[in-house]
Amino acid sequence: MVSVQNQERVISVRELLQHPFKRIEPVLVAGQKGLENRITSARIQKLGLALGGYTGYIHPGRIQFVGGTENHFLQTMGEDQRSAAFQNLQSQPICCIMFTRGLDHLPPDLCDLCDRRSIPLLSVSAVSSVAIAEVTGFLEQVLAPEISLHGVLMDVYGLGVFLCGESGLGKSECALDLIIRGHRLVSDDLVCIMRRGRDTLVGRGPENFQFHMELRGLGIIDIKELFGISVLRQEKTIELAIRFEAWSKETNFDRLGWEEESMEILDVHLPLLRMPVAPGRNLATLVEVAARLQLLKARGKFESAGE
């Protein structure tokens, strides 16, 4: 298995502003010179502690929210206290501030600070819970860690199965056989995998080569044109990895189902089966059986022989 790409994903404040959110419409109020500031984390922060004087926990790549509680805190401050609070923020690496509940109570000195320090100050009319849900959902999608791996991703009985292994062992031919049997192709040859949340891997095909398959002797074929859209999926959660390996007498393969292996992708551990490839072995049938067994394990209806 070869990794061909491992991206650190970032987004600018300008791109955030251009996104068509469903429930909020961020408006730039100040700090226009900082629109190229980079957002590197989907997690947000509340600016309350920093306004209270504790600035040691500000993360540079996170959006700082000023919600109803923080705004009420600012309103209870005297002018000198508020000026001192904003003064403490001047040296902090803040990429962006989002002010909720509209512009009615937006402190002018906060706008001045953002203009001086090139910190985009965005305002939304929605309450904090709605704004945070919208922004976090968007950032989790665009900032998800991503890697591209050589292999094939199939939807087999509703289970996302990632086929990997050395070139020439028959992964694409196995995938074609699975398609003919009614299963669905996500991507052949190159699979773009992103992590959503802490432990979910989602795979899709590259945009410029999706739903095509390279078969030795036939060349590159268009699966959509040959079999129709019903055998395709745009993306699929990956739940099982099967590594094809050339049969060898010197290699010990699991014969009793006692061994449980895993494959680590983007810090997520996937169940892994090592599948020996030899003449006479029907790989598509073996993959189908492996998928059925994994589904039973997920439902608690099957235990390995060693348990």
Buried (B, 14 or more C-beta within 10 A) or exposed (E): EEEEEEEEBEBBBBBBBEBEBEEBEBBBBBBBBBBEBEBBBBEBBBBBBBBBEEBEEBBEBBBBBBBEEBBEBBEEBEEEBBBEBBEBBEEBEBBBBBBBBEEEEBBEBBBEBBBEBBBBBBBBBBBBEBBBEBBBEBBBEBBBBBBBBBBBBBBBEEBBBBBBBBEEBBBBBBBBBBBEEEBBBBBBBBBBBBBBEEEEBBBBBBEEBBBBBEEEEEEEBEBBEEBEEEBBBEBBEBBBBBBBBEEEEEEEEBEEBEBEEEBEBBEBEBBBBBBBBEEEEEBBEBBBEBBBBBBEBEEEEBEEEEE
